Amino acid sequence: MACISSLNSLSQRPFNPNFSSFSSSKPSLYILKSKLNTNIPAPSTPLSCSRRRNQHQHVLCCNNNYKQEEELLFCLGEVPCGAGTKRREALFNMVFSAFTFPSIASTALAATEDSRVYTDDANKFKISIPQGWQVGAGEPSGYKSVTAFYPEEASNSSVSVVITGLGPDFTRLESFGKVDAFAETLVGGLDRSWQRPPGVAAKLIDSKAANGLYYIEYTLQNPGESRRHLLSALGVAFNGWYNRLYTVTGQFVDEESEKFGTEIRKAVSSFRFI
């Protein structure tokens, strides 16, 4: 349960329409059968795979016919697609988008002058969010947990915290490589601007390691649509049973940069483990 310092009931309304809802009728977040988590089912729809070479790494990007920036599986290292071959490096799952949830949990936040501190005692993290923002908590499902924060007004801006289970070999962020190489692999896997016709264009803006976290800033833009700015903070923590990957992502479009950009940057940078 999140700690309660001042009650602030949330309306039972859905999130903004740019979010993707959880549904039992479409694949959720999957990690293909690997040493990370062998209990997670394989997707019910075929995965399409493409291989691209990035310097000395093979990068295999797979998606399940949904927007790749919403649900994407990444393989670090050389990962053959064919049956009967062995993965040589770890497969891990990341999500850099916000979600809607079938049920919105009423919660409260510790108040400050211009922000509120949301504390999740169960998942051992805290984050400062702007005053007046709503909080949505997805129903926990096995290895993942999602909490999202969004303005009360209709908007394309949000901050989300996604927590996914990791295998015992992944005890720290460096298990995934150095931050710069990690960021290049991530954003390179999202980019589809080289396709004909062009798909989503992904551009890495900045990456750094600080406070025990990886910070990555990048943009995504579908042809004919507004450019989205995404700021992510990633960390690994042990919950007493297994290691978990925390992915904090703030996003806003160009048109809302002046209104929400600074607030979202502050929110992402405020994330801490407790």
PyRosetta script that sets phi, psi and omega in degrees:
from pyrosetta import init, pose_from_sequence

init()
pose = pose_from_sequence("MACISSLNSLSQRPFNPNFSSFSSSKPSLYILKSKLNTNIPAPSTPLSCSRRRNQHQHVLCCNNNYKQEEELLFCLGEVPCGAGTKRREALFNMVFSAFTFPSIASTALAATEDSRVYTDDANKFKISIPQGWQVGAGEPSGYKSVTAFYPEEASNSSVSVVITGLGPDFTRLESFGKVDAFAETLVGGLDRSWQRPPGVAAKLIDSKAANGLYYIEYTLQNPGESRRHLLSALGVAFNGWYNRLYTVTGQFVDEESEKFGTEIRKAVSSFRFI")
pose.set_psi(1, 142.2)
pose.set_omega(1, 174.4)
pose.set_phi(2, -74.2)
pose.set_psi(2, 146.2)
pose.set_omega(2, -178.6)
pose.set_phi(3, -69.5)
pose.set_psi(3, 150.8)
pose.set_omega(3, -175.5)
pose.set_phi(4, -117.8)
pose.set_psi(4, 121.0)
pose.set_omega(4, 175.2)
pose.set_phi(5, -122.5)
pose.set_psi(5, -27.6)
pose.set_omega(5, 175.0)
pose.set_phi(6, -151.4)
pose.set_psi(6, 124.2)
pose.set_omega(6, -173.7)
pose.set_phi(7, -68.4)
pose.set_psi(7, 137.3)
pose.set_omega(7, 179.6)
pose.set_phi(8, -149.9)
pose.set_psi(8, 85.6)
pose.set_omega(8, -173.9)
pose.set_phi(9, -63.5)
pose.set_psi(9, 146.1)
pose.set_omega(9, -179.9)
pose.set_phi(10, -106.2)
pose.set_psi(10, 144.2)
pose.set_omega(10, 177.7)
pose.set_phi(11, -73.2)
pose.set_psi(11, 152.5)
pose.set_omega(11, -179.3)
pose.set_phi(12, -89.7)
pose.set_psi(12, 46.6)
pose.set_omega(12, -179.3)
pose.set_phi(13, -103.8)
pose.set_psi(13, 157.6)
pose.set_omega(13, 178.3)
pose.set_phi(14, -71.8)
pose.set_psi(14, 166.6)
pose.set_omega(14, 176.5)
pose.set_phi(15, -73.1)
pose.set_psi(15, -176.1)
pose.set_omega(15, 180.0)
pose.set_phi(16, -70.7)
pose.set_psi(16, 153.5)
pose.set_omega(16, -170.5)
pose.set_phi(17, -67.7)
pose.set_psi(17, -10.9)
pose.set_omega(17, 178.6)
pose.set_phi(18, -78.6)
pose.set_psi(18, -6.5)
pose.set_omega(18, -179.9)
pose.set_phi(19, -86.3)
pose.set_psi(19, 160.8)
pose.set_omega(19, 177.8)
pose.set_phi(20, -105.1)
pose.set_psi(20, 129.7)
pose.set_omega(20, -176.1)
pose.set_phi(21, -86.9)
pose.set_psi(21, 151.0)
pose.set_omega(21, 171.7)
pose.set_phi(22, -70.6)
pose.set_psi(22, 142.5)
pose.set_omega(22, 179.7)
pose.set_phi(23, -154.8)
pose.set_psi(23, 139.4)
pose.set_omega(23, 177.4)
pose.set_phi(24, -74.6)
pose.set_psi(24, -11.1)
pose.set_omega(24, -176.7)
pose.set_phi(25, -89.9)
pose.set_psi(25, -9.2)
pose.set_omega(25, 176.5)
pose.set_phi(26, -128.9)
pose.set_psi(26, 154.4)
pose.set_omega(26, -179.3)
pose.set_phi(27, -58.4)
pose.set_psi(27, 140.3)
pose.set_omega(27, 176.3)
pose.set_phi(28, -92.0)
pose.set_psi(28, -131.5)
pose.set_omega(28, -178.9)
pose.set_phi(29, -98.3)
pose.set_psi(29, 124.8)
pose.set_omega(29, -176.4)
pose.set_phi(30, -123.8)
pose.set_psi(30, 141.6)
pose.set_omega(30, 164.4)
pose.set_phi(31, -109.3)
pose.set_psi(31, 123.9)
pose.set_omega(31, 179.7)
pose.set_phi(32, -59.7)
pose.set_psi(32, 154.2)
pose.set_omega(32, -175.8)
pose.set_phi(33, -55.1)
pose.set_psi(33, 115.9)
pose.set_omega(33, -178.5)
pose.set_phi(34, -157.2)
pose.set_psi(34, -175.6)
pose.set_omega(34, -178.1)
pose.set_phi(35, -72.7)
pose.set_psi(35, -7.6)
pose.set_omega(35, 179.3)
pose.set_phi(36, -69.6)
pose.set_psi(36, -46.7)
pose.set_omega(36, -176.9)
pose.set_phi(37, -162.9)
pose.set_psi(37, 101.4)
pose.set_omega(37, -174.6)
pose.set_phi(38, -82.6)
pose.set_psi(38, -4.5)
pose.set_omega(38, -178.6)
pose.set_phi(39, -93.4)
pose.set_psi(39, -1.8)
pose.set_omega(39, -177.6)
pose.set_phi(40, -86.5)
pose.set_psi(40, 129.2)
pose.set_omega(40, -176.5)
pose.set_phi(41, -68.4)
pose.set_psi(41, 154.0)
pose.set_omega(41, 174.9)
pose.set_phi(42, -73.8)
pose.set_psi(42, 154.5)
pose.set_omega(42, 179.4)
pose.set_phi(43, -60.0)
pose.set_psi(43, 147.8)
pose.set_omega(43, 179.8)
pose.set_phi(44, -81.7)
pose.set_psi(44, -11.1)
pose.set_omega(44, 176.2)
pose.set_phi(45, -116.7)
pose.set_psi(45, 148.9)
pose.set_omega(45, -176.4)
pose.set_phi(46, -61.9)
pose.set_psi(46, 145.5)
pose.set_omega(46, 175.5)
pose.set_phi(47, -92.5)
pose.set_psi(47, 137.6)
pose.set_omega(47, 172.7)
pose.set_phi(48, -97.1)
pose.set_psi(48, 136.5)
pose.set_omega(48, -172.8)
pose.set_phi(49, -124.5)
pose.set_psi(49, 146.0)
pose.set_omega(49, 173.2)
pose.set_phi(50, -141.6)
pose.set_psi(50, 143.0)
pose.set_omega(50, -178.1)
pose.set_phi(51, -111.6)
pose.set_psi(51, 131.9)
pose.set_omega(51, 176.6)
pose.set_phi(52, -132.3)
pose.set_psi(52, 143.9)
pose.set_omega(52, 179.2)
pose.set_phi(53, -96.9)
pose.set_psi(53, 126.5)
pose.set_omega(53, 178.0)
pose.set_phi(54, -120.1)
pose.set_psi(54, 100.0)
pose.set_omega(54, -175.4)
pose.set_phi(55, 55.9)
pose.set_psi(55, -115.3)
pose.set_omega(55, -176.2)
pose.set_phi(56, -100.8)
pose.set_psi(56, 9.9)
pose.set_omega(56, -178.4)
pose.set_phi(57, -110.5)
pose.set_psi(57, 144.3)
pose.set_omega(57, 167.3)
pose.set_phi(58, -92.5)
pose.set_psi(58, 132.2)
pose.set_omega(58, 179.2)
pose.set_phi(59, -120.8)
pose.set_psi(59, 120.8)
pose.set_omega(59, 178.3)
pose.set_phi(60, -107.2)
pose.set_psi(60, 119.6)
pose.set_omega(60, -179.5)
pose.set_phi(61, -111.2)
pose.set_psi(61, 127.1)
pose.set_omega(61, -178.3)
pose.set_phi(62, -124.1)
pose.set_psi(62, 139.6)
pose.set_omega(62, 172.4)
pose.set_phi(63, -137.1)
pose.set_psi(63, 162.8)
pose.set_omega(63, -173.9)
pose.set_phi(64, -114.3)
pose.set_psi(64, 45.0)
pose.set_omega(64, 175.6)
pose.set_phi(65, 71.8)
pose.set_psi(65, 7.8)
pose.set_omega(65, 171.8)
pose.set_phi(66, -107.2)
pose.set_psi(66, 167.8)
pose.set_omega(66, -177.0)
pose.set_phi(67, -55.4)
pose.set_psi(67, 126.9)
pose.set_omega(67, -174.0)
pose.set_phi(68, -64.8)
pose.set_psi(68, -25.8)
pose.set_omega(68, 178.9)
pose.set_phi(69, -76.7)
pose.set_psi(69, -10.7)
pose.set_omega(69, 178.1)
pose.set_phi(70, -94.3)
pose.set_psi(70, -44.8)
pose.set_omega(70, -178.1)
pose.set_phi(71, -137.9)
pose.set_psi(71, 111.6)
pose.set_omega(71, -175.1)
pose.set_phi(72, -142.0)
pose.set_psi(72, 137.5)
pose.set_omega(72, 175.9)
pose.set_phi(73, -104.8)
pose.set_psi(73, 132.2)
pose.set_omega(73, 179.5)
pose.set_phi(74, -114.5)
pose.set_psi(74, 142.5)
pose.set_omega(74, 171.3)
pose.set_phi(75, -116.9)
pose.set_psi(75, 126.7)
pose.set_omega(75, 173.8)
pose.set_phi(76, -96.6)
pose.set_psi(76, 129.7)
pose.set_omega(76, -178.7)
pose.set_phi(77, 95.5)
pose.set_psi(77, -172.2)
pose.set_omega(77, -177.5)
pose.set_phi(78, -84.3)
pose.set_psi(78, 118.9)
pose.set_omega(78, -175.6)
pose.set_phi(79, -130.7)
pose.set_psi(79, 98.2)
pose.set_omega(79, -178.6)
pose.set_phi(80, -66.2)
pose.set_psi(80, 145.3)
pose.set_omega(80, 178.5)
pose.set_phi(81, -82.6)
pose.set_psi(81, -26.0)
pose.set_omega(81, -171.6)
pose.set_phi(82, -69.4)
pose.set_psi(82, 154.2)
pose.set_omega(82, 178.4)
pose.set_phi(83, -69.0)
pose.set_psi(83, 148.9)
pose.set_omega(83, 175.7)
pose.set_phi(84, 84.4)
pose.set_psi(84, -2.6)
pose.set_omega(84, 178.1)
pose.set_phi(85, -96.9)
pose.set_psi(85, 157.4)
pose.set_omega(85, -177.1)
pose.set_phi(86, -103.8)
pose.set_psi(86, 142.3)
pose.set_omega(86, 175.3)
pose.set_phi(87, -76.5)
pose.set_psi(87, 135.8)
pose.set_omega(87, -176.7)
pose.set_phi(88, -97.6)
pose.set_psi(88, -16.0)
pose.set_omega(88, 177.6)
pose.set_phi(89, -135.3)
pose.set_psi(89, 173.8)
pose.set_omega(89, -174.5)
pose.set_phi(90, -76.5)
pose.set_psi(90, 147.2)
pose.set_omega(90, 173.0)
pose.set_phi(91, -103.7)
pose.set_psi(91, 130.6)
pose.set_omega(91, 177.8)
pose.set_phi(92, -136.8)
pose.set_psi(92, 159.8)
pose.set_omega(92, -173.5)
pose.set_phi(93, -114.3)
pose.set_psi(93, 137.0)
pose.set_omega(93, 177.1)
pose.set_phi(94, -139.0)
pose.set_psi(94, 150.8)
pose.set_omega(94, 178.9)
pose.set_phi(95, -131.8)
pose.set_psi(95, 128.4)
pose.set_omega(95, 178.3)
pose.set_phi(96, -126.8)
pose.set_psi(96, 57.2)
pose.set_omega(96, 172.3)
pose.set_phi(97, -155.4)
pose.set_psi(97, 165.1)
pose.set_omega(97, 179.2)
pose.set_phi(98, -92.4)
pose.set_psi(98, 163.3)
pose.set_omega(98, -176.9)
pose.set_phi(99, -130.7)
pose.set_psi(99, 157.9)
pose.set_omega(99, 164.8)
pose.set_phi(100, -96.7)
pose.set_psi(100, 159.8)
pose.set_omega(100, -176.6)
pose.set_phi(101, -131.7)
pose.set_psi(101, 145.8)
pose.set_omega(101, -178.2)
pose.set_phi(102, -66.0)
pose.set_psi(102, -27.2)
pose.set_omega(102, 178.0)
pose.set_phi(103, -131.9)
pose.set_psi(103, 136.9)
pose.set_omega(103, -179.4)
pose.set_phi(104, -105.7)
pose.set_psi(104, 122.5)
pose.set_omega(104, -177.2)
pose.set_phi(105, -84.6)
pose.set_psi(105, 131.6)
pose.set_omega(105, 175.2)
pose.set_phi(106, -72.9)
pose.set_psi(106, 129.9)
pose.set_omega(106, -176.7)
pose.set_phi(107, -145.9)
pose.set_psi(107, 169.7)
pose.set_omega(107, 179.9)
pose.set_phi(108, -136.9)
pose.set_psi(108, 161.2)
pose.set_omega(108, -172.1)
pose.set_phi(109, -132.5)
pose.set_psi(109, 151.8)
pose.set_omega(109, 174.3)
pose.set_phi(110, -75.6)
pose.set_psi(110, 129.4)
pose.set_omega(110, -171.6)
pose.set_phi(111, -91.4)
pose.set_psi(111, 142.8)
pose.set_omega(111, 167.2)
pose.set_phi(112, -128.0)
pose.set_psi(112, -169.2)
pose.set_omega(112, -175.1)
pose.set_phi(113, -65.5)
pose.set_psi(113, -50.9)
pose.set_omega(113, -175.8)
pose.set_phi(114, -121.7)
pose.set_psi(114, 4.4)
pose.set_omega(114, 179.3)
pose.set_phi(115, -148.1)
pose.set_psi(115, 168.2)
pose.set_omega(115, 178.1)
pose.set_phi(116, -127.6)
pose.set_psi(116, 139.6)
pose.set_omega(116, -178.0)
pose.set_phi(117, -95.7)
pose.set_psi(117, 114.4)
pose.set_omega(117, 176.1)
pose.set_phi(118, -91.0)
pose.set_psi(118, 124.3)
pose.set_omega(118, -179.9)
pose.set_phi(119, -118.4)
pose.set_psi(119, 122.8)
pose.set_omega(119, 177.6)
pose.set_phi(120, -106.6)
pose.set_psi(120, 99.4)
pose.set_omega(120, -177.7)
pose.set_phi(121, -68.6)
pose.set_psi(121, -32.7)
pose.set_omega(121, -179.0)
pose.set_phi(122, -67.8)
pose.set_psi(122, -43.4)
pose.set_omega(122, -178.1)
pose.set_phi(123, -97.7)
pose.set_psi(123, 2.0)
pose.set_omega(123, 170.7)
pose.set_phi(124, 61.1)
pose.set_psi(124, 51.5)
pose.set_omega(124, 172.8)
pose.set_phi(125, -147.1)
pose.set_psi(125, 162.4)
pose.set_omega(125, 173.6)
pose.set_phi(126, -140.5)
pose.set_psi(126, 153.4)
pose.set_omega(126, -178.5)
pose.set_phi(127, -154.1)
pose.set_psi(127, 140.3)
pose.set_omega(127, 177.2)
pose.set_phi(128, -91.6)
pose.set_psi(128, 130.1)
pose.set_omega(128, 179.0)
pose.set_phi(129, -124.9)
pose.set_psi(129, 158.3)
pose.set_omega(129, -178.3)
pose.set_phi(130, -62.3)
pose.set_psi(130, 147.8)
pose.set_omega(130, 174.4)
pose.set_phi(131, -58.6)
pose.set_psi(131, 139.6)
pose.set_omega(131, 177.0)
pose.set_phi(132, 88.4)
pose.set_psi(132, -9.2)
pose.set_omega(132, 178.5)
pose.set_phi(133, -76.3)
pose.set_psi(133, 147.0)
pose.set_omega(133, 179.5)
pose.set_phi(134, -88.4)
pose.set_psi(134, 160.7)
pose.set_omega(134, -179.3)
pose.set_phi(135, -125.5)
pose.set_psi(135, 129.3)
pose.set_omega(135, 176.0)
pose.set_phi(136, -123.1)
pose.set_psi(136, 133.4)
pose.set_omega(136, 179.4)
pose.set_phi(137, -119.2)
pose.set_psi(137, 122.4)
pose.set_omega(137, 177.0)
pose.set_phi(138, -76.4)
pose.set_psi(138, 150.0)
pose.set_omega(138, 176.5)
pose.set_phi(139, -62.9)
pose.set_psi(139, 126.2)
pose.set_omega(139, 179.1)
pose.set_phi(140, -57.1)
pose.set_psi(140, 139.2)
pose.set_omega(140, -178.6)
pose.set_phi(141, -136.9)
pose.set_psi(141, 93.2)
pose.set_omega(141, 175.6)
pose.set_phi(142, 63.5)
pose.set_psi(142, -108.8)
pose.set_omega(142, -171.2)
pose.set_phi(143, -92.1)
pose.set_psi(143, 1.1)
pose.set_omega(143, -175.5)
pose.set_phi(144, -127.9)
pose.set_psi(144, 153.0)
pose.set_omega(144, 175.6)
pose.set_phi(145, -142.1)
pose.set_psi(145, 138.4)
pose.set_omega(145, -178.1)
pose.set_phi(146, -133.9)
pose.set_psi(146, 131.2)
pose.set_omega(146, 172.2)
pose.set_phi(147, -129.4)
pose.set_psi(147, 133.9)
pose.set_omega(147, -177.6)
pose.set_phi(148, -127.7)
pose.set_psi(148, 148.8)
pose.set_omega(148, 179.6)
pose.set_phi(149, -127.4)
pose.set_psi(149, 135.9)
pose.set_omega(149, -173.4)
pose.set_phi(150, -155.3)
pose.set_psi(150, 153.7)
pose.set_omega(150, -180.0)
pose.set_phi(151, -64.7)
pose.set_psi(151, 153.3)
pose.set_omega(151, 178.7)
pose.set_phi(152, -66.6)
pose.set_psi(152, -33.9)
pose.set_omega(152, 178.1)
pose.set_phi(153, -79.0)
pose.set_psi(153, 160.9)
pose.set_omega(153, 176.8)
pose.set_phi(154, -61.9)
pose.set_psi(154, 130.7)
pose.set_omega(154, -173.5)
pose.set_phi(155, -161.4)
pose.set_psi(155, 160.4)
pose.set_omega(155, 173.0)
pose.set_phi(156, -100.8)
pose.set_psi(156, 13.9)
pose.set_omega(156, -177.0)
pose.set_phi(157, -106.0)
pose.set_psi(157, 147.2)
pose.set_omega(157, -179.6)
pose.set_phi(158, -169.0)
pose.set_psi(158, 166.7)
pose.set_omega(158, 170.6)
pose.set_phi(159, -133.0)
pose.set_psi(159, 135.1)
pose.set_omega(159, 179.7)
pose.set_phi(160, -133.2)
pose.set_psi(160, 151.6)
pose.set_omega(160, 174.4)
pose.set_phi(161, -122.2)
pose.set_psi(161, 114.1)
pose.set_omega(161, -179.3)
pose.set_phi(162, -112.4)
pose.set_psi(162, 128.7)
pose.set_omega(162, -178.8)
pose.set_phi(163, -119.0)
pose.set_psi(163, 124.9)
pose.set_omega(163, 179.7)
pose.set_phi(164, -128.6)
pose.set_psi(164, 149.2)
pose.set_omega(164, -179.3)
pose.set_phi(165, -74.1)
pose.set_psi(165, 146.1)
pose.set_omega(165, 176.3)
pose.set_phi(166, -123.3)
pose.set_psi(166, 162.5)
pose.set_omega(166, 176.1)
pose.set_phi(167, -79.6)
pose.set_psi(167, 168.2)
pose.set_omega(167, -176.0)
pose.set_phi(168, -65.4)
pose.set_psi(168, -19.2)
pose.set_omega(168, 179.5)
pose.set_phi(169, -72.7)
pose.set_psi(169, -16.5)
pose.set_omega(169, -174.9)
pose.set_phi(170, -104.2)
pose.set_psi(170, 88.2)
pose.set_omega(170, -174.3)
pose.set_phi(171, -99.3)
pose.set_psi(171, -12.2)
pose.set_omega(171, -178.9)
pose.set_phi(172, -156.9)
pose.set_psi(172, 167.8)
pose.set_omega(172, -178.0)
pose.set_phi(173, -61.7)
pose.set_psi(173, -33.9)
pose.set_omega(173, -178.6)
pose.set_phi(174, -62.6)
pose.set_psi(174, -14.6)
pose.set_omega(174, 174.8)
pose.set_phi(175, -61.5)
pose.set_psi(175, -23.6)
pose.set_omega(175, 178.9)
pose.set_phi(176, -94.3)
pose.set_psi(176, -0.3)
pose.set_omega(176, -178.4)
pose.set_phi(177, 106.5)
pose.set_psi(177, 174.4)
pose.set_omega(177, 177.9)
pose.set_phi(178, -66.7)
pose.set_psi(178, 154.9)
pose.set_omega(178, -171.8)
pose.set_phi(179, -61.3)
pose.set_psi(179, -40.9)
pose.set_omega(179, -177.2)
pose.set_phi(180, -66.5)
pose.set_psi(180, -45.0)
pose.set_omega(180, 178.5)
pose.set_phi(181, -65.7)
pose.set_psi(181, -38.9)
pose.set_omega(181, 178.3)
pose.set_phi(182, -61.0)
pose.set_psi(182, -46.3)
pose.set_omega(182, -179.0)
pose.set_phi(183, -64.0)
pose.set_psi(183, -42.1)
pose.set_omega(183, 179.3)
pose.set_phi(184, -63.1)
pose.set_psi(184, -40.3)
pose.set_omega(184, 178.5)
pose.set_phi(185, -65.9)
pose.set_psi(185, -43.0)
pose.set_omega(185, 179.2)
pose.set_phi(186, -60.1)
pose.set_psi(186, -56.0)
pose.set_omega(186, -175.4)
pose.set_phi(187, -69.3)
pose.set_psi(187, -37.2)
pose.set_omega(187, 176.2)
pose.set_phi(188, -61.2)
pose.set_psi(188, -34.7)
pose.set_omega(188, 177.8)
pose.set_phi(189, -70.7)
pose.set_psi(189, -24.2)
pose.set_omega(189, 178.6)
pose.set_phi(190, -83.6)
pose.set_psi(190, -26.5)
pose.set_omega(190, -173.0)
pose.set_phi(191, -70.5)
pose.set_psi(191, 129.8)
pose.set_omega(191, 175.6)
pose.set_phi(192, -129.1)
pose.set_psi(192, 20.6)
pose.set_omega(192, -178.3)
pose.set_phi(193, -68.8)
pose.set_psi(193, -17.6)
pose.set_omega(193, -179.3)
pose.set_phi(194, -81.0)
pose.set_psi(194, -11.6)
pose.set_omega(194, -179.6)
pose.set_phi(195, -72.6)
pose.set_psi(195, 162.6)
pose.set_omega(195, 175.2)
pose.set_phi(196, -127.4)
pose.set_psi(196, 111.7)
pose.set_omega(196, -0.3)
pose.set_phi(197, -69.3)
pose.set_psi(197, 157.6)
pose.set_omega(197, -176.8)
pose.set_phi(198, -61.5)
pose.set_psi(198, 144.1)
pose.set_omega(198, 173.9)
pose.set_phi(199, -102.8)
pose.set_psi(199, -151.2)
pose.set_omega(199, -178.0)
pose.set_phi(200, -63.4)
pose.set_psi(200, 137.1)
pose.set_omega(200, 176.7)
pose.set_phi(201, -99.8)
pose.set_psi(201, 122.5)
pose.set_omega(201, 179.1)
pose.set_phi(202, -113.7)
pose.set_psi(202, 134.8)
pose.set_omega(202, -178.4)
pose.set_phi(203, -134.8)
pose.set_psi(203, 126.0)
pose.set_omega(203, 177.3)
pose.set_phi(204, -79.0)
pose.set_psi(204, 128.4)
pose.set_omega(204, -179.6)
pose.set_phi(205, -99.7)
pose.set_psi(205, -46.2)
pose.set_omega(205, -176.0)
pose.set_phi(206, -161.4)
pose.set_psi(206, 155.2)
pose.set_omega(206, 174.2)
pose.set_phi(207, -151.8)
pose.set_psi(207, 142.3)
pose.set_omega(207, 179.0)
pose.set_phi(208, -160.5)
pose.set_psi(208, 161.4)
pose.set_omega(208, 175.1)
pose.set_phi(209, -113.9)
pose.set_psi(209, 129.8)
pose.set_omega(209, 179.7)
pose.set_phi(210, -162.8)
pose.set_psi(210, 151.0)
pose.set_omega(210, 176.8)
pose.set_phi(211, 57.6)
pose.set_psi(211, 27.4)
pose.set_omega(211, -178.5)
pose.set_phi(212, 74.6)
pose.set_psi(212, 14.7)
pose.set_omega(212, -177.8)
pose.set_phi(213, -127.3)
pose.set_psi(213, 159.9)
pose.set_omega(213, 168.5)
pose.set_phi(214, -99.4)
pose.set_psi(214, 132.6)
pose.set_omega(214, 176.5)
pose.set_phi(215, -114.6)
pose.set_psi(215, 128.2)
pose.set_omega(215, -178.1)
pose.set_phi(216, -132.4)
pose.set_psi(216, 130.5)
pose.set_omega(216, 175.1)
pose.set_phi(217, -119.6)
pose.set_psi(217, 131.4)
pose.set_omega(217, -179.8)
pose.set_phi(218, -154.0)
pose.set_psi(218, 170.3)
pose.set_omega(218, 178.4)
pose.set_phi(219, -124.6)
pose.set_psi(219, 152.3)
pose.set_omega(219, 174.7)
pose.set_phi(220, -130.7)
pose.set_psi(220, 137.7)
pose.set_omega(220, 178.0)
pose.set_phi(221, -147.6)
pose.set_psi(221, 118.0)
pose.set_omega(221, 172.0)
pose.set_phi(222, -80.1)
pose.set_psi(222, 147.8)
pose.set_omega(222, 179.2)
pose.set_phi(223, -54.3)
pose.set_psi(223, 129.5)
pose.set_omega(223, 177.9)
pose.set_phi(224, 79.5)
pose.set_psi(224, 3.7)
pose.set_omega(224, -178.7)
pose.set_phi(225, -118.1)
pose.set_psi(225, 166.4)
pose.set_omega(225, 178.5)
pose.set_phi(226, -67.0)
pose.set_psi(226, 149.1)
pose.set_omega(226, 177.2)
pose.set_phi(227, -77.4)
pose.set_psi(227, 135.6)
pose.set_omega(227, 178.4)
pose.set_phi(228, -104.4)
pose.set_psi(228, 133.1)
pose.set_omega(228, 174.4)
pose.set_phi(229, -99.3)
pose.set_psi(229, 131.4)
pose.set_omega(229, 179.9)
pose.set_phi(230, -126.1)
pose.set_psi(230, 131.6)
pose.set_omega(230, 176.7)
pose.set_phi(231, -122.8)
pose.set_psi(231, 123.4)
pose.set_omega(231, -175.2)
pose.set_phi(232, -124.1)
pose.set_psi(232, 143.4)
pose.set_omega(232, 171.0)
pose.set_phi(233, -123.6)
pose.set_psi(233, 130.6)
pose.set_omega(233, -177.0)
pose.set_phi(234, -124.5)
pose.set_psi(234, 139.3)
pose.set_omega(234, 177.8)
pose.set_phi(235, -148.5)
pose.set_psi(235, 160.4)
pose.set_omega(235, 178.5)
pose.set_phi(236, -120.2)
pose.set_psi(236, 134.2)
pose.set_omega(236, 178.8)
pose.set_phi(237, -142.8)
pose.set_psi(237, 153.0)
pose.set_omega(237, -179.9)
pose.set_phi(238, -101.4)
pose.set_psi(238, 130.1)
pose.set_omega(238, -176.8)
pose.set_phi(239, -100.4)
pose.set_psi(239, 10.9)
pose.set_omega(239, -178.7)
pose.set_phi(240, 102.3)
pose.set_psi(240, -18.5)
pose.set_omega(240, 179.0)
pose.set_phi(241, -122.8)
pose.set_psi(241, -41.1)
pose.set_omega(241, -179.1)
pose.set_phi(242, -156.7)
pose.set_psi(242, 163.2)
pose.set_omega(242, 178.6)
pose.set_phi(243, -79.8)
pose.set_psi(243, 148.0)
pose.set_omega(243, -179.9)
pose.set_phi(244, -133.1)
pose.set_psi(244, 144.6)
pose.set_omega(244, 176.6)
pose.set_phi(245, -97.6)
pose.set_psi(245, 123.7)
pose.set_omega(245, 177.2)
pose.set_phi(246, -102.3)
pose.set_psi(246, 123.3)
pose.set_omega(246, 177.9)
pose.set_phi(247, -119.5)
pose.set_psi(247, 110.4)
pose.set_omega(247, 177.9)
pose.set_phi(248, -100.6)
pose.set_psi(248, 124.4)
pose.set_omega(248, -177.3)
pose.set_phi(249, -132.0)
pose.set_psi(249, 125.1)
pose.set_omega(249, 171.2)
pose.set_phi(250, -107.8)
pose.set_psi(250, 139.9)
pose.set_omega(250, -180.0)
pose.set_phi(251, -140.9)
pose.set_psi(251, 146.6)
pose.set_omega(251, 174.8)
pose.set_phi(252, -156.2)
pose.set_psi(252, 154.9)
pose.set_omega(252, 179.4)
pose.set_phi(253, -94.1)
pose.set_psi(253, 165.7)
pose.set_omega(253, -178.3)
pose.set_phi(254, -52.5)
pose.set_psi(254, -43.0)
pose.set_omega(254, -175.7)
pose.set_phi(255, -65.1)
pose.set_psi(255, -21.6)
pose.set_omega(255, -178.9)
pose.set_phi(256, -108.1)
pose.set_psi(256, 10.4)
pose.set_omega(256, -176.7)
pose.set_phi(257, -60.4)
pose.set_psi(257, -46.6)
pose.set_omega(257, -178.4)
pose.set_phi(258, -67.0)
pose.set_psi(258, -33.9)
pose.set_omega(258, -175.4)
pose.set_phi(259, -80.0)
pose.set_psi(259, -42.8)
pose.set_omega(259, -172.9)
pose.set_phi(260, -119.2)
pose.set_psi(260, -12.2)
pose.set_omega(260, -173.5)
pose.set_phi(261, -56.2)
pose.set_psi(261, -50.3)
pose.set_omega(261, -178.1)
pose.set_phi(262, -64.5)
pose.set_psi(262, -42.0)
pose.set_omega(262, -179.9)
pose.set_phi(263, -62.9)
pose.set_psi(263, -41.5)
pose.set_omega(263, -178.7)
pose.set_phi(264, -68.6)
pose.set_psi(264, -39.6)
pose.set_omega(264, 176.6)
pose.set_phi(265, -60.3)
pose.set_psi(265, -43.2)
pose.set_omega(265, 178.6)
pose.set_phi(266, -63.8)
pose.set_psi(266, -40.3)
pose.set_omega(266, -178.9)
pose.set_phi(267, -63.8)
pose.set_psi(267, -47.9)
pose.set_omega(267, -178.8)
pose.set_phi(268, -63.0)
pose.set_psi(268, -43.1)
pose.set_omega(268, -178.5)
pose.set_phi(269, -70.5)
pose.set_psi(269, -16.9)
pose.set_omega(269, -178.7)
pose.set_phi(270, -83.7)
pose.set_psi(270, -10.9)
pose.set_omega(270, -175.7)
pose.set_phi(271, -60.7)
pose.set_psi(271, 132.9)
pose.set_omega(271, 177.2)
pose.set_phi(272, -145.2)
pose.set_psi(272, 150.3)
pose.set_omega(272, 169.8)
pose.set_phi(273, -80.6)
pose.set_psi(273, 150.9)
pose.set_omega(273, 178.3)
pose.set_phi(274, -124.1)
pose.dump_pdb("model.pdb")
